[in-house]
Amino acid sequence: MFQTRLLRTGAARVGAAIVLLFLLVGLLAPWIAPSDPLQIHMEHKLSLPSLEYPLGTDHLGRCVLSRLIYGTRTSLFYSLAALAGVFSISVPIGLLAGYAGGKIDHLIMRIIDILLAFPSLILSLAITAVLGPSIKNLLIAFVAVWWTGYARVIRGMVLQIKESDFIMAARAAGTSHFKIVVRHILLNTSRPILVLTSLEIGTILLSLAGLSFLGLGAQPPTPEWGVMLNDSRPYIQTAPRLMLFPGLTIMLAVLGFNLLGEGLKPADQGLPEPRKEGVSP
């Protein structure tokens, strides 16, 4: 069984524990954060770790631990929002292209090929620069660019499934195309899509943090990991811990999602990887 294979994988159990920890920290942030993440105490700026400030303070005297805790809520929420936006576009388009075939499939794939010809990161940067730096505009740019690779993967799944005997039987029984797509094809692709989702959320989290670090995502004083890294750049020599803590947090979160995804992957061996750049053959 799918769940049994997951539980038997030690790495997946570690990944699930890490992900669960971050989710709990994000949900319980108002109760476990020792201080207000936005409160400024200039008299305590760049303070070393202490009982009052377990990870010290930043250049404005704000509690680093509190900002990391609230940043968990911000980073995970935006990553999940981006993931939901990407799949809300890629799943219907992939299903349509794979099931309809013919001219519709050809048209959709040519549009995807054109978008994939541009480097995804550069195209996201361009869209965000036009719309203006903000987390809302970054999510719009991210979703507008990244859905293409996933749509190709889902289309490939549909092309395999729609030639199965049970699909032929459903057609012969007079089942409508809509019911075939929803009840049979979508249901049978849901597990690979779940695996693909778990594998990619770490990449999305890392990408959003990187773009926020460049100043294109969340804006100060928002407690977000990429913003914290950007704010800490001037103090990398005098207070390197300011970059160390958010960097380690990002690494641990991405590691947790990757381990969880790798634990799910054996249940669906042969799952193709989404191509975010290049042109399909």
C-alpha positions in Angstrom: 0.0 0.0 0.0 1.0 3.6 -0.6 0.9 4.5 3.1 2.8 1.4 4.1 5.6 2.1 1.8 5.9 5.6 3.1 6.0 4.5 6.7 8.7 1.9 5.9 11.0 4.6 4.6 13.2 6.0 7.3 14.1 9.2 5.3 10.4 9.8 4.7 9.6 9.5 8.4 12.3 12.1 9.2 11.0 14.4 6.4 7.4 14.0 7.7 8.6 14.9 11.2 10.4 18.0 10.0 7.4 19.2 7.9 5.0 18.6 10.8 7.3 20.5 13.1 7.3 23.5 10.7 3.6 23.4 10.3 3.1 23.3 14.1 5.5 26.2 14.5 3.6 28.2 11.9 0.2 27.5 13.4 1.4 28.2 17.0 3.5 31.2 16.2 1.6 33.8 18.3 1.9 31.5 21.4 5.5 30.3 21.1 7.3 33.4 19.8 9.1 35.1 22.7 8.6 38.6 21.4 6.8 40.7 18.8 8.7 40.1 15.5 8.1 43.7 14.4 8.9 45.5 17.7 12.1 47.6 17.5 14.5 48.0 20.4 17.5 50.0 19.2 19.1 49.8 22.6 19.4 46.0 22.0 20.5 46.0 18.4 22.9 43.2 17.3 22.7 41.7 20.8 24.2 38.2 21.3 21.9 35.3 22.2 20.5 35.5 25.8 17.5 34.3 27.8 15.4 37.2 26.6 16.5 36.8 23.0 17.5 33.1 22.5 19.0 33.8 19.0 20.0 37.4 19.6 18.6 40.5 17.8 19.0 42.0 14.4 20.2 45.5 13.4 17.0 47.0 14.7 16.9 45.1 17.9 14.2 42.7 16.8 14.1 39.2 18.2 15.6 36.9 15.6 13.9 33.8 16.9 10.5 35.5 16.8 11.0 36.6 13.3 12.1 33.1 12.3 9.0 31.6 13.9 6.6 34.1 12.2 8.6 33.7 9.0 7.7 30.0 9.0 4.0 31.0 8.8 4.7 33.5 6.0 7.1 31.3 3.9 4.9 28.2 4.1 1.7 30.0 3.4 3.1 31.7 0.2 4.7 28.5 -0.9 1.5 26.6 -0.6 -0.4 29.4 -2.3 2.0 29.4 -5.2 1.7 25.6 -5.4 -2.1 25.8 -5.4 -2.0 28.4 -8.2 0.4 26.4 -10.3 -1.6 23.2 -10.1 -5.0 25.0 -10.5 -3.8 25.9 -14.0 -1.6 23.0 -15.0 -4.0 20.2 -14.0 -7.0 21.3 -16.1 -4.7 22.3 -19.1 -2.8 19.0 -18.9 -6.0 17.0 -18.7 -7.5 18.9 -21.7 -4.4 18.6 -23.8 -3.9 14.9 -23.1 -7.5 13.8 -23.4 -8.7 16.0 -26.3 -5.6 15.4 -28.5 -5.5 16.6 -32.1 -5.5 20.4 -32.8 -6.3 21.3 -29.2 -3.3 19.3 -27.9 -1.1 20.7 -30.6 -2.0 24.3 -29.9 -1.6 24.0 -26.1 1.8 22.3 -26.5 3.1 24.9 -28.9 2.1 27.6 -26.4 3.9 25.7 -23.6 7.0 25.2 -25.8 7.2 28.9 -26.4 7.0 29.7 -22.7 9.5 26.9 -21.9 12.0 28.5 -24.3 12.6 31.3 -21.8 14.5 30.6 -18.6 11.8 30.5 -15.9 13.7 32.5 -13.3 14.5 35.3 -15.7 10.9 35.4 -17.0 9.6 35.6 -13.4 12.0 38.4 -12.7 10.8 40.3 -15.8 7.1 39.9 -14.9 7.7 41.0 -11.3 9.8 44.0 -12.4 6.9 45.1 -14.7 4.2 44.6 -12.0 6.4 46.0 -9.1 8.1 44.3 -6.2 5.6 42.7 -3.8 4.7 39.2 -2.7 1.4 39.4 -4.5 3.0 40.2 -7.8 5.7 37.7 -7.2 3.1 34.9 -6.8 1.4 36.1 -10.0 4.7 35.9 -11.9 5.6 32.6 -10.4 2.3 30.9 -11.3 2.2 32.5 -14.8 5.6 30.9 -15.6 5.9 27.6 -13.6 2.6 25.9 -14.6 4.0 24.9 -18.0 6.3 22.2 -16.9 3.7 20.5 -14.7 1.1 20.7 -17.5 3.4 18.7 -19.8 3.9 16.1 -17.1 0.2 15.7 -16.4 -0.5 15.6 -20.2 1.9 12.7 -20.4 0.1 10.8 -17.6 -3.2 11.3 -19.4 -1.9 10.1 -22.7 -0.9 6.8 -21.0 -4.1 6.3 -19.0 -6.6 7.2 -21.7 -5.6 4.2 -23.8 -6.3 1.8 -20.9 -8.9 -0.9 -21.2 -11.2 0.6 -18.5 -11.3 3.9 -20.4 -12.3 2.1 -23.6 -15.0 0.3 -21.6 -16.3 3.5 -20.2 -16.5 5.0 -23.7 -18.3 1.9 -25.0 -20.8 2.2 -22.1 -21.7 5.7 -23.2 -20.1 7.5 -20.3 -19.7 11.2 -21.0 -16.3 12.7 -21.7 -16.6 14.9 -18.5 -17.3 11.9 -16.3 -14.4 9.9 -17.9 -12.0 12.7 -17.2 -13.1 13.4 -13.7 -14.0 10.0 -12.4 -11.4 7.9 -14.1 -8.5 9.9 -15.5 -8.2 12.5 -12.8 -8.7 9.9 -10.1 -5.9 7.7 -11.5 -3.5 10.7 -11.9 -4.2 12.1 -8.4 -1.5 9.9 -6.7 1.3 10.8 -9.1 0.2 14.5 -8.8 0.4 14.2 -5.0 3.9 12.8 -5.3 4.9 15.5 -7.8 3.5 18.2 -5.4 5.5 16.9 -2.4 8.7 16.8 -4.5 8.3 20.3 -5.8 7.1 22.3 -2.7 10.7 22.5 -1.4 11.8 23.9 -4.7 9.0 26.5 -4.7 9.8 27.5 -1.1 13.5 27.9 -2.0 12.7 29.9 -5.2 10.3 32.3 -3.4 12.9 32.9 -0.6 15.5 33.6 -3.2 13.4 36.1 -5.0 12.4 37.8 -1.7 16.2 37.9 -1.0 16.6 39.9 -4.2 13.9 42.3 -3.1 11.2 41.2 -5.4 9.0 39.3 -3.0 7.9 40.1 0.6 9.0 43.5 1.6 10.5 44.7 5.0 9.5 44.6 7.8 7.6 41.4 6.9 9.1 38.5 8.9 10.1 36.2 6.0 13.2 34.1 5.6 14.4 35.6 2.3 13.8 39.1 3.7 15.8 38.3 6.8 18.7 37.1 4.6 18.6 40.3 2.6 18.5 42.5 5.8 21.5 40.7 7.2 23.8 41.1 4.2 25.5 44.3 5.5 26.4 42.5 8.8 27.8 39.3 7.3 31.2 40.1 8.8 30.3 41.7 12.1 27.2 39.5 12.9 27.3 36.4 10.6 24.7 34.7 12.8 22.0 36.9 11.3 22.4 35.2 8.0 23.2 31.8 9.5 19.9 31.2 11.3 17.5 32.0 8.4 19.8 30.1 6.0 19.7 27.0 8.2 16.0 27.3 8.6 15.4 27.4 4.8 17.8 24.5 4.3 16.0 22.4 7.0 12.5 23.1 5.6 13.6 22.2 2.0 15.3 19.1 3.3 12.1 18.0 5.1 9.9 18.4 2.0 12.5 16.7 -0.2 12.8 13.7 2.1 9.1 13.4 2.3 8.8 13.6 -1.4 11.4 10.9 -1.9 9.6 8.7 0.5 6.4 9.0 -1.6 8.2 8.6 -4.9 8.8 4.8 -4.8 5.0 4.3 -4.9 5.0 5.8 -8.4 8.3 4.9 -10.0 8.9 6.4 -13.4 7.2 9.7 -12.5 8.7 12.2 -15.0 10.2 15.4 -13.8 8.6 18.7 -14.9 10.8 20.7 -17.3 10.8 24.4 -16.6 13.0 25.3 -19.4 13.7 24.1 -22.9 11.5 22.9 -25.7 9.7 19.5 -25.8 10.5 17.2 -28.7 
